[in-house]
Amino acid sequence: MYCDYSDIVSEIGELDVVTYTDDTNSGSLDQGNFDKCVEWAEETIINSTLRKVFVVPFGVPIPREITSMSIDLTIYKLFERRGRQDKQQHRYDRAMAKLKALRSGTDVLDVELPEDSKLSGTVASGAVKGSVFTGTVLGGY
């Protein structure tokens, strides 16, 4: 997971997380509904948007920009469950703008590569500051 319960609670508070997941008015978190919102943010939006640029899902450590977008999109989806997504539209718009910029190559992830320079399945192309490969590396293949 790119973000977790504590990330979301730190942004909007536990009461809102419970309110936007609890369909039975039990007053407690519905973990299944919460997980669906996180999965929507990660699989349906982030991974599908970046699939042609990066190897997804992202490995550990997860780039901070990916976690931030996951938080924003998850919160948007939680509010959407109650028809209140307008209150979080700015989060959705910000995340989508970043994802589109990453996909098009007009923005990059601030990723630190491991010391041994292996990508560890995190990045599939040069969309990272300080690209590992140059245009000549694979020229003979």
Accessible surface in RSA format (square Angstrom, percent):
REM  Atomic radii and reference values for relative SASA: ProtOr
REM  Chains: A
REM  Algorithm: Lee & Richards
REM  Probe-radius: 1.40
REM  Slices: 20
REM RES _ NUM      All-atoms   Total-Side   Main-Chain    Non-polar    All polar
REM                ABS   REL    ABS   REL    ABS   REL    ABS   REL    ABS   REL
RES MET A   1   134.55  69.7  76.41  50.6  58.14 138.4  41.99  35.7  92.56 122.6
RES TYR A   2    11.23   5.2   6.26   3.6   4.98  12.9   6.52   4.9   4.71   5.8
RES CYS A   3     3.60   2.7   0.00   0.0   3.60   8.5   3.60   9.1   0.00   0.0
RES ASP A   4    65.81  46.1  65.74  65.4   0.08   0.2  24.07  56.6  41.75  41.6
RES TYR A   5    64.71  30.2  63.65  36.2   1.06   2.8  60.98  45.8   3.74   4.6
RES SER A   6    71.13  60.1  63.33  84.5   7.80  18.0  49.52 105.5  21.61  30.3
RES ASP A   7    41.12  28.8  38.85  38.7   2.27   5.4   2.29   5.4  38.84  38.7
RES ILE A   8     0.00   0.0   0.00   0.0   0.00   0.0   0.00   0.0   0.00   0.0
RES VAL A   9    38.75  25.5  34.39  31.1   4.36  10.5  34.39  29.9   4.36  11.8
RES SER A  10    92.51  78.2  51.40  68.6  41.11  94.7  48.93 104.2  43.58  61.1
RES GLU A  11    88.90  51.0  60.83  46.0  28.08  66.8   5.26  10.2  83.65  68.3
RES ILE A  12    28.70  16.3   6.79   5.1  21.92  52.8  15.63  11.3  13.07  35.5
RES GLY A  13    29.51  36.4   0.00   N/A  29.51  36.4  27.22  74.7   2.29   5.1
RES GLU A  14    99.47  57.1  94.84  71.8   4.62  11.0  22.92  44.3  76.54  62.5
RES LEU A  15   141.58  78.8 134.42  96.2   7.16  18.0 138.41  97.2   3.17   8.5
RES ASP A  16    48.66  34.1  48.05  47.8   0.61   1.4   2.14   5.0  46.52  46.4
RES VAL A  17     0.00   0.0   0.00   0.0   0.00   0.0   0.00   0.0   0.00   0.0
RES VAL A  18    20.24  13.3  20.24  18.3   0.00   0.0  20.24  17.6   0.00   0.0
RES THR A  19    63.90  45.4  54.54  55.3   9.36  22.3  49.47  66.4  14.43  21.8
RES TYR A  20    15.76   7.4  15.76   9.0   0.00   0.0   2.95   2.2  12.81  15.8
RES THR A  21     0.00   0.0   0.00   0.0   0.00   0.0   0.00   0.0   0.00   0.0
RES ASP A  22    12.55   8.8   8.66   8.6   3.89   9.2   2.43   5.7  10.12  10.1
RES ASP A  23    78.92  55.3  47.09  46.9  31.83  75.3  30.73  72.3  48.20  48.1
RES THR A  24   109.93  78.2  81.94  83.1  27.99  66.7  78.34 105.2  31.59  47.8
RES ASN A  25   140.13  96.6 110.81 107.1  29.32  70.6  29.11  70.1 111.02 107.3
RES SER A  26    76.47  64.6  36.91  49.3  39.56  91.1  42.39  90.3  34.08  47.7
RES GLY A  27    60.04  74.0   0.00   N/A  60.04  74.0  32.79  90.0  27.25  61.0
RES SER A  28    61.40  51.9  57.64  76.9   3.76   8.7  41.46  88.3  19.94  27.9
RES LEU A  29    49.43  27.5  28.05  20.1  21.39  53.8  28.05  19.7  21.39  57.5
RES ASP A  30    52.60  36.8  46.01  45.8   6.59  15.6  14.17  33.4  38.42  38.3
RES GLN A  31    90.54  50.6  86.32  63.1   4.22  10.0  52.35 111.4  38.19  29.0
RES GLY A  32    38.37  47.3   0.00   N/A  38.37  47.3  31.95  87.7   6.42  14.4
RES ASN A  33    16.13  11.1  15.54  15.0   0.59   1.4   0.06   0.1  16.08  15.5
RES PHE A  34     0.90   0.4   0.90   0.6   0.00   0.0   0.90   0.5   0.00   0.0
RES ASP A  35    44.97  31.5  44.25  44.0   0.72   1.7  13.95  32.8  31.01  30.9
RES LYS A  36   136.81  66.7 130.42  80.0   6.39  15.2  83.09  74.8  53.72  57.2
RES CYS A  37     2.81   2.1   2.34   2.6   0.47   1.1   0.46   1.2   2.35   2.5
RES VAL A  38     1.76   1.2   1.76   1.6   0.00   0.0   1.76   1.5   0.00   0.0
RES GLU A  39   100.25  57.6  99.11  75.0   1.14   2.7  35.44  68.5  64.81  52.9
RES TRP A  40    46.96  18.8  43.05  20.8   3.90   9.2  34.13  18.2  12.83  20.8
RES ALA A  41     0.00   0.0   0.00   0.0   0.00   0.0   0.00   0.0   0.00   0.0
RES GLU A  42    14.84   8.5  14.84  11.2   0.00   0.0   0.97   1.9  13.86  11.3
RES GLU A  43    93.27  53.6  87.97  66.6   5.30  12.6  42.03  81.3  51.24  41.8
RES THR A  44    78.16  55.6  63.45  64.3  14.71  35.1  47.18  63.4  30.97  46.8
RES ILE A  45    20.69  11.8  20.17  15.0   0.52   1.2  20.69  14.9   0.00   0.0
RES ILE A  46     0.00   0.0   0.00   0.0   0.00   0.0   0.00   0.0   0.00   0.0
RES ASN A  47     1.35   0.9   1.35   1.3   0.00   0.0   0.00   0.0   1.35   1.3
RES SER A  48    54.87  46.4  35.19  47.0  19.68  45.3  27.89  59.4  26.98  37.8
RES THR A  49    16.74  11.9  10.28  10.4   6.46  15.4   4.65   6.2  12.09  18.3
RES LEU A  50     0.00   0.0   0.00   0.0   0.00   0.0   0.00   0.0   0.00   0.0
RES ARG A  51   130.18  54.7 116.45  59.4  13.73  32.7  55.78  76.2  74.39  45.1
RES LYS A  52   193.50  94.4 158.09  97.0  35.41  84.3 108.94  98.1  84.56  90.1
RES VAL A  53    17.99  11.8  17.04  15.4   0.96   2.3  17.97  15.6   0.02   0.1
RES PHE A  54     1.81   0.9   0.00   0.0   1.81   4.7   0.00   0.0   1.81   5.2
RES VAL A  55    69.23  45.6  64.10  58.0   5.13  12.4  69.23  60.2   0.00   0.0
RES VAL A  56    27.10  17.8   4.79   4.3  22.31  53.8   4.79   4.2  22.31  60.5
RES PRO A  57    91.00  66.3  82.34  75.1   8.66  31.5  82.34  68.0   8.66  53.9
RES PHE A  58    11.23   5.6   0.00   0.0  11.23  29.2   0.00   0.0  11.23  32.1
RES GLY A  59    26.22  32.3   0.00   N/A  26.22  32.3  25.99  71.3   0.23   0.5
RES VAL A  60   138.88  91.4 109.27  98.9  29.60  71.3 109.76  95.4  29.12  79.0
RES PRO A  61   111.97  81.6 104.53  95.3   7.44  27.1 106.39  87.8   5.58  34.7
RES ILE A  62    43.38  24.7  24.79  18.5  18.59  44.8  24.79  17.9  18.59  50.4
RES PRO A  63    10.04   7.3   0.80   0.7   9.25  33.6  10.04   8.3   0.00   0.0
RES ARG A  64   159.73  67.1 149.65  76.3  10.08  24.0  73.84 100.9  85.89  52.1
RES GLU A  65    21.40  12.3  18.14  13.7   3.26   7.8  16.07  31.1   5.33   4.3
RES ILE A  66     0.00   0.0   0.00   0.0   0.00   0.0   0.00   0.0   0.00   0.0
RES THR A  67    33.00  23.5  33.00  33.5   0.00   0.0  25.79  34.6   7.20  10.9
RES SER A  68    57.51  48.6  54.62  72.9   2.90   6.7  25.18  53.6  32.34  45.3
RES MET A  69     7.92   4.1   7.80   5.2   0.12   0.3   7.92   6.7   0.00   0.0
RES SER A  70     0.00   0.0   0.00   0.0   0.00   0.0   0.00   0.0   0.00   0.0
RES ILE A  71    22.86  13.0  22.86  17.0   0.00   0.0  22.86  16.5   0.00   0.0
RES ASP A  72     7.17   5.0   7.17   7.1   0.00   0.0   0.00   0.0   7.17   7.2
RES LEU A  73     0.00   0.0   0.00   0.0   0.00   0.0   0.00   0.0   0.00   0.0
RES THR A  74     0.00   0.0   0.00   0.0   0.00   0.0   0.00   0.0   0.00   0.0
RES ILE A  75     0.00   0.0   0.00   0.0   0.00   0.0   0.00   0.0   0.00   0.0
RES TYR A  76    20.76   9.7  20.76  11.8   0.00   0.0   2.58   1.9  18.17  22.4
RES LYS A  77    50.99  24.9  50.99  31.3   0.00   0.0  21.60  19.4  29.39  31.3
RES LEU A  78     0.00   0.0   0.00   0.0   0.00   0.0   0.00   0.0   0.00   0.0
RES PHE A  79     8.24   4.1   8.24   5.1   0.00   0.0   8.24   5.0   0.00   0.0
RES GLU A  80    57.22  32.9  47.33  35.8   9.89  23.5  16.07  31.1  41.15  33.6
RES ARG A  81    75.38  31.6  40.51  20.6  34.87  83.0  22.73  31.1  52.65  31.9
RES ARG A  82    88.63  37.2  63.29  32.3  25.34  60.3  42.44  58.0  46.20  28.0
RES GLY A  83    55.43  68.4   0.00   N/A  55.43  68.4  29.00  79.6  26.42  59.2
RES ARG A  84    97.33  40.9  97.33  49.6   0.00   0.0  26.67  36.5  70.66  42.8
RES GLN A  85    56.50  31.6  56.50  41.3   0.00   0.0   6.83  14.5  49.67  37.7
RES ASP A  86   108.03  75.7  88.08  87.7  19.94  47.2  44.02 103.6  64.01  63.8
RES LYS A  87   108.03  52.7  87.99  54.0  20.03  47.7  42.40  38.2  65.63  69.9
RES GLN A  88    19.51  10.9  19.51  14.3   0.00   0.0   0.00   0.0  19.51  14.8
RES GLN A  89    66.25  37.0  66.23  48.4   0.02   0.0  35.03  74.6  31.22  23.7
RES HIS A  90   103.67  56.7  93.49  65.0  10.18  26.0  73.72  76.0  29.95  34.8
RES ARG A  91    26.52  11.1  26.52  13.5   0.00   0.0   0.34   0.5  26.18  15.9
RES TYR A  92    56.59  26.4  56.59  32.2   0.00   0.0  24.76  18.6  31.83  39.2
RES ASP A  93    72.60  50.9  66.55  66.2   6.05  14.3  28.32  66.6  44.28  44.2
RES ARG A  94   133.19  55.9 122.86  62.6  10.34  24.6  73.54 100.5  59.65  36.2
RES ALA A  95     0.68   0.6   0.00   0.0   0.68   1.5   0.68   1.0   0.00   0.0
RES MET A  96    30.94  16.0  30.94  20.5   0.00   0.0  30.94  26.3   0.00   0.0
RES ALA A  97    63.73  58.6  50.98  78.7  12.75  29.0  58.10  81.8   5.62  14.9
RES LYS A  98    48.67  23.7  43.83  26.9   4.84  11.5  30.93  27.8  17.74  18.9
RES LEU A  99     0.00   0.0   0.00   0.0   0.00   0.0   0.00   0.0   0.00   0.0
RES LYS A 100   108.52  52.9 106.15  65.1   2.37   5.6  54.22  48.8  54.31  57.8
RES ALA A 101    23.82  21.9  20.04  30.9   3.78   8.6  23.26  32.8   0.56   1.5
RES LEU A 102     0.15   0.1   0.00   0.0   0.15   0.4   0.00   0.0   0.15   0.4
RES ARG A 103   118.96  49.9 104.34  53.2  14.63  34.8  30.12  41.2  88.84  53.8
RES SER A 104    78.35  66.2  40.29  53.8  38.06  87.7  47.47 101.1  30.88  43.3
RES GLY A 105    50.73  62.6   0.00   N/A  50.73  62.6  23.77  65.2  26.96  60.4
RES THR A 106   114.25  81.3  75.36  76.4  38.89  92.7  75.57 101.5  38.68  58.5
RES ASP A 107    45.39  31.8  40.62  40.4   4.77  11.3  10.66  25.1  34.73  34.6
RES VAL A 108    42.40  27.9  39.63  35.9   2.78   6.7  39.63  34.4   2.78   7.5
RES LEU A 109     0.00   0.0   0.00   0.0   0.00   0.0   0.00   0.0   0.00   0.0
RES ASP A 110    61.03  42.8  48.31  48.1  12.72  30.1   2.97   7.0  58.06  57.9
RES VAL A 111    25.07  16.5  12.07  10.9  13.00  31.3  14.96  13.0  10.12  27.4
RES GLU A 112   161.70  92.8 138.40 104.7  23.30  55.5  55.50 107.3 106.20  86.7
RES LEU A 113    51.47  28.7  28.03  20.1  23.44  58.9  28.10  19.7  23.37  62.9
RES PRO A 114    58.30  42.5  42.32  38.6  15.98  58.1  54.99  45.4   3.31  20.6
RES GLU A 115   185.33 106.4 148.04 112.0  37.29  88.8  68.95 133.4 116.39  95.0
RES ASP A 116    95.94  67.2  64.92  64.6  31.02  73.4  47.14 110.9  48.81  48.7
RES SER A 117    67.40  57.0  58.66  78.3   8.74  20.1  25.26  53.8  42.14  59.0
RES LYS A 118   138.93  67.8 133.83  82.1   5.10  12.1  83.56  75.2  55.37  59.0
RES LEU A 119    41.55  23.1  35.42  25.3   6.13  15.4  35.42  24.9   6.13  16.5
RES SER A 120    82.01  69.3  42.96  57.3  39.04  89.9  44.73  95.3  37.27  52.2
RES GLY A 121    42.18  52.0   0.00   N/A  42.18  52.0  30.57  83.9  11.61  26.0
RES THR A 122    14.88  10.6  14.88  15.1   0.00   0.0   5.94   8.0   8.94  13.5
RES VAL A 123     6.31   4.1   2.45   2.2   3.86   9.3   2.45   2.1   3.86  10.5
RES ALA A 124    60.62  55.7  24.28  37.5  36.34  82.7  30.92  43.5  29.70  78.7
RES SER A 125    53.02  44.8  34.73  46.4  18.29  42.1  43.40  92.4   9.62  13.5
RES GLY A 126    46.72  57.6   0.00   N/A  46.72  57.6  18.88  51.8  27.84  62.3
RES ALA A 127    10.10   9.3   3.92   6.0   6.18  14.1   9.28  13.1   0.81   2.2
RES VAL A 128     8.48   5.6   4.94   4.5   3.54   8.5   4.94   4.3   3.54   9.6
RES LYS A 129   122.11  59.6 106.11  65.1  15.99  38.1  69.99  63.0  52.12  55.5
RES GLY A 130    68.42  84.4   0.00   N/A  68.42  84.4  43.39 119.1  25.02  56.0
RES SER A 131    55.83  47.2  29.40  39.2  26.43  60.9  26.62  56.7  29.21  40.9
RES VAL A 132    59.83  39.4  30.32  27.4  29.51  71.1  36.22  31.5  23.61  64.0
RES PHE A 133   111.56  55.8  99.20  61.4  12.36  32.2  99.20  60.1  12.36  35.4
RES THR A 134    89.21  63.4  74.27  75.3  14.94  35.6  78.23 105.1  10.98  16.6
RES GLY A 135    81.86 101.0   0.00   N/A  81.86 101.0  45.23 124.1  36.63  82.0
RES THR A 136   117.53  83.6  99.41 100.8  18.12  43.2  82.47 110.8  35.05  53.0
RES VAL A 137    70.39  46.3  48.68  44.1  21.71  52.3  56.05  48.7  14.34  38.9
RES LEU A 138   118.36  65.9 110.34  78.9   8.02  20.2 111.08  78.0   7.28  19.6
RES GLY A 139    62.15  76.6   0.00   N/A  62.15  76.6  32.99  90.5  29.16  65.3
RES GLY A 140    81.18 100.1   0.00   N/A  81.18 100.1  40.49 111.1  40.70  91.1
RES TYR A 141   217.38 101.5 150.76  85.8  66.62 173.4 133.62 100.4  83.76 103.3
END  Absolute sums over single chains surface
CHAIN  1 A     8041.5       6036.6       2004.9       4428.3       3613.2
END  Absolute sums over all chains
TOTAL          8041.5       6036.6       2004.9       4428.3       3613.2
